[in-house]
Amino acid sequence: MEEKIICQNRKARYEYHIITTYEAGLVLKGSEVKSCRLGKANLKDSHGRIKEGEIYLVNTHISPYSYAHQLNHDPLRERKLLLHKGEIKKLYGKIKEKGLTLIPLKLYFKNGKVKVEMAVAKGKKLHDKREEIKRKDLAREAEKDFRGKKIKGRW
């Protein structure tokens, strides 16, 4: 169960409330897998889309593999996700609810296969983001006090 992370969507946890997560396989070409091994992938602005009973990963950028020449791939092509039919039906029902979307959290290798962790998520409002920042700052300050480090103007 060795897991090597290729890339993560760090902004996703800040921008969305994560409801549930799913692990899915990815249908890739050989040059895409080789590019992933070099860590040349980006999940920024990518999302999942259901089309004809199948789920596709849209807007994921996997850079062309420099040694593939004419057999290279399109960096922004739609990539099919491998999920069980029951999981796809569940996801379809959840995504049709108001305000829910399917976003990738991370792309990684698991036992030599490329996997993607997908999340059903709801977008955060601006005040939710501010609250989260405030909560993290308070926790960080409390941690500093607990360690006994000097904080601005104290001691």
C-alpha positions as a Markdown table, in Angstrom:
| # | Residue | x | y | z |
|---|---|---|---|---|
| 1 | Met | 0.0 | 0.0 | 0.0 |
| 2 | Glu | 2.8 | 2.4 | -0.9 |
| 3 | Glu | 1.5 | 5.8 | -1.8 |
| 4 | Lys | 3.5 | 8.5 | -3.7 |
| 5 | Ile | 1.8 | 11.8 | -4.1 |
| 6 | Ile | 2.1 | 13.4 | -7.5 |
| 7 | Cys | 0.2 | 16.7 | -6.8 |
| 8 | Gln | -2.4 | 18.1 | -4.4 |
| 9 | Asn | -5.2 | 20.6 | -4.7 |
| 10 | Arg | -4.4 | 22.6 | -1.6 |
| 11 | Lys | -6.9 | 25.3 | -2.4 |
| 12 | Ala | -9.7 | 22.9 | -2.4 |
| 13 | Arg | -9.9 | 22.5 | 1.4 |
| 14 | Tyr | -9.9 | 26.3 | 1.7 |
| 15 | Glu | -12.5 | 27.0 | -1.0 |
| 16 | Tyr | -14.9 | 24.1 | -0.3 |
| 17 | His | -16.6 | 22.1 | 2.6 |
| 18 | Ile | -15.6 | 18.5 | 1.9 |
| 19 | Ile | -18.6 | 16.2 | 2.4 |
| 20 | Thr | -17.3 | 12.8 | 1.2 |
| 21 | Thr | -14.2 | 11.5 | -0.6 |
| 22 | Tyr | -13.8 | 8.7 | -3.1 |
| 23 | Glu | -10.7 | 7.0 | -4.6 |
| 24 | Ala | -10.9 | 6.5 | -8.3 |
| 25 | Gly | -8.6 | 5.1 | -10.9 |
| 26 | Leu | -7.7 | 7.1 | -14.0 |
| 27 | Val | -7.6 | 6.1 | -17.7 |
| 28 | Leu | -4.2 | 7.5 | -18.9 |
| 29 | Lys | -2.0 | 7.1 | -21.9 |
| 30 | Gly | 1.6 | 5.9 | -21.5 |
| 31 | Ser | 3.1 | 9.4 | -21.9 |
| 32 | Glu | 0.8 | 10.8 | -19.3 |
| 33 | Val | 1.9 | 8.2 | -16.7 |
| 34 | Lys | 5.5 | 8.9 | -17.4 |
| 35 | Ser | 4.8 | 12.6 | -17.0 |
| 36 | Cys | 3.1 | 11.9 | -13.7 |
| 37 | Arg | 6.2 | 9.9 | -12.5 |
| 38 | Leu | 8.2 | 13.1 | -13.0 |
| 39 | Gly | 5.6 | 15.0 | -11.0 |
| 40 | Lys | 4.4 | 17.2 | -13.9 |
| 41 | Ala | 0.7 | 17.4 | -13.1 |
| 42 | Asn | -1.6 | 20.2 | -11.9 |
| 43 | Leu | -5.1 | 19.9 | -10.4 |
| 44 | Lys | -5.7 | 23.7 | -10.2 |
| 45 | Asp | -9.2 | 24.6 | -11.6 |
| 46 | Ser | -10.0 | 20.9 | -12.3 |
| 47 | His | -13.3 | 19.3 | -11.5 |
| 48 | Gly | -15.4 | 16.2 | -12.2 |
| 49 | Arg | -18.2 | 16.0 | -14.8 |
| 50 | Ile | -20.7 | 13.3 | -15.4 |
| 51 | Lys | -21.3 | 12.5 | -19.1 |
| 52 | Glu | -23.3 | 9.6 | -20.5 |
| 53 | Gly | -23.2 | 7.6 | -17.2 |
| 54 | Glu | -19.4 | 8.0 | -16.8 |
| 55 | Ile | -17.4 | 10.5 | -14.8 |
| 56 | Tyr | -14.6 | 12.5 | -16.4 |
| 57 | Leu | -11.8 | 14.6 | -14.9 |
| 58 | Val | -11.9 | 18.0 | -16.7 |
| 59 | Asn | -9.2 | 20.7 | -16.8 |
| 60 | Thr | -6.4 | 18.6 | -15.2 |
| 61 | His | -3.1 | 19.6 | -16.7 |
| 62 | Ile | -0.6 | 16.8 | -17.2 |
| 63 | Ser | 2.4 | 18.2 | -19.1 |
| 64 | Pro | 3.6 | 16.5 | -22.3 |
| 65 | Tyr | 6.4 | 14.0 | -21.8 |
| 66 | Ser | 9.5 | 15.4 | -23.5 |
| 67 | Tyr | 10.7 | 12.1 | -24.9 |
| 68 | Ala | 7.4 | 10.9 | -26.5 |
| 69 | His | 7.7 | 13.2 | -29.6 |
| 70 | Gln | 4.8 | 12.6 | -32.0 |
| 71 | Leu | 3.0 | 10.1 | -29.7 |
| 72 | Asn | 2.4 | 12.8 | -27.1 |
| 73 | His | -0.9 | 13.6 | -25.4 |
| 74 | Asp | -3.1 | 16.7 | -25.2 |
| 75 | Pro | -2.3 | 18.2 | -21.7 |
| 76 | Leu | -5.8 | 19.3 | -20.9 |
| 77 | Arg | -7.9 | 16.4 | -22.3 |
| 78 | Glu | -10.8 | 14.9 | -20.4 |
| 79 | Arg | -9.7 | 11.8 | -18.5 |
| 80 | Lys | -12.2 | 9.0 | -17.6 |
| 81 | Leu | -12.4 | 8.0 | -13.9 |
| 82 | Leu | -12.7 | 4.4 | -13.0 |
| 83 | Leu | -15.5 | 3.8 | -10.4 |
| 84 | His | -18.1 | 1.2 | -9.8 |
| 85 | Lys | -21.5 | 1.7 | -11.3 |
| 86 | Gly | -23.1 | 2.0 | -7.8 |
| 87 | Glu | -20.6 | 4.7 | -6.8 |
| 88 | Ile | -21.3 | 6.6 | -10.0 |
| 89 | Lys | -25.0 | 6.5 | -9.3 |
| 90 | Lys | -24.5 | 7.8 | -5.8 |
| 91 | Leu | -22.2 | 10.6 | -7.0 |
| 92 | Tyr | -24.8 | 11.5 | -9.7 |
| 93 | Gly | -27.5 | 11.9 | -7.1 |
| 94 | Lys | -25.3 | 14.0 | -4.8 |
| 95 | Ile | -24.0 | 16.3 | -7.6 |
| 96 | Lys | -27.6 | 17.0 | -8.7 |
| 97 | Glu | -28.2 | 18.5 | -5.3 |
| 98 | Lys | -28.0 | 22.3 | -5.2 |
| 99 | Gly | -24.5 | 23.7 | -4.7 |
| 100 | Leu | -22.6 | 20.4 | -4.7 |
| 101 | Thr | -19.7 | 19.7 | -7.0 |
| 102 | Leu | -17.0 | 17.0 | -7.6 |
| 103 | Ile | -13.4 | 18.2 | -7.1 |
| 104 | Pro | -10.1 | 16.3 | -7.1 |
| 105 | Leu | -8.0 | 16.6 | -3.9 |
| 106 | Lys | -4.9 | 14.8 | -4.8 |
| 107 | Leu | -3.3 | 12.7 | -7.6 |
| 108 | Tyr | -1.0 | 9.8 | -6.4 |
| 109 | Phe | 0.5 | 6.5 | -7.3 |
| 110 | Lys | -0.8 | 3.5 | -5.3 |
| 111 | Asn | 0.8 | 0.1 | -6.1 |
| 112 | Gly | 2.1 | 1.4 | -9.4 |
| 113 | Lys | -1.3 | 2.7 | -10.6 |
| 114 | Val | -2.3 | 6.4 | -10.8 |
| 115 | Lys | -5.3 | 7.2 | -8.5 |
| 116 | Val | -7.2 | 10.4 | -7.8 |
| 117 | Glu | -9.0 | 11.3 | -4.6 |
| 118 | Met | -12.2 | 12.9 | -5.5 |
| 119 | Ala | -14.5 | 14.8 | -3.1 |
| 120 | Val | -18.1 | 15.8 | -3.1 |
| 121 | Ala | -17.9 | 19.4 | -1.9 |
| 122 | Lys | -19.9 | 22.5 | -1.3 |
| 123 | Gly | -18.4 | 26.0 | -2.0 |
| 124 | Lys | -17.7 | 28.2 | 1.0 |
| 125 | Lys | -18.9 | 31.7 | 1.4 |
| 126 | Leu | -16.5 | 34.6 | 2.1 |
| 127 | His | -17.5 | 34.8 | 5.8 |
| 128 | Asp | -16.8 | 31.0 | 6.2 |
| 129 | Lys | -13.3 | 31.5 | 4.8 |
| 130 | Arg | -12.7 | 34.4 | 7.2 |
| 131 | Glu | -13.9 | 32.4 | 10.2 |
| 132 | Glu | -11.6 | 29.5 | 9.3 |
| 133 | Ile | -8.6 | 31.9 | 9.0 |
| 134 | Lys | -9.5 | 33.4 | 12.4 |
| 135 | Arg | -9.8 | 30.0 | 14.0 |
| 136 | Lys | -6.4 | 28.9 | 12.6 |
| 137 | Asp | -4.7 | 32.1 | 13.8 |
| 138 | Leu | -6.1 | 31.6 | 17.3 |
| 139 | Ala | -5.0 | 27.9 | 17.4 |
| 140 | Arg | -1.5 | 29.0 | 16.2 |
| 141 | Glu | -1.2 | 31.6 | 18.9 |
| 142 | Ala | -2.4 | 29.2 | 21.6 |
| 143 | Glu | 0.2 | 26.7 | 20.4 |
| 144 | Lys | 2.9 | 29.3 | 20.7 |
| 145 | Asp | 1.8 | 30.2 | 24.2 |
| 146 | Phe | 1.8 | 26.5 | 25.1 |
| 147 | Arg | 5.3 | 26.1 | 24.0 |
| 148 | Gly | 6.4 | 29.1 | 26.0 |
| 149 | Lys | 7.9 | 31.0 | 23.1 |
| 150 | Lys | 8.0 | 34.7 | 23.2 |
| 151 | Ile | 5.1 | 36.4 | 21.3 |
| 152 | Lys | 5.1 | 40.0 | 20.3 |
| 153 | Gly | 5.0 | 42.4 | 23.3 |
| 154 | Arg | 4.6 | 39.6 | 25.9 |
| 155 | Trp | 7.2 | 38.6 | 28.5 |
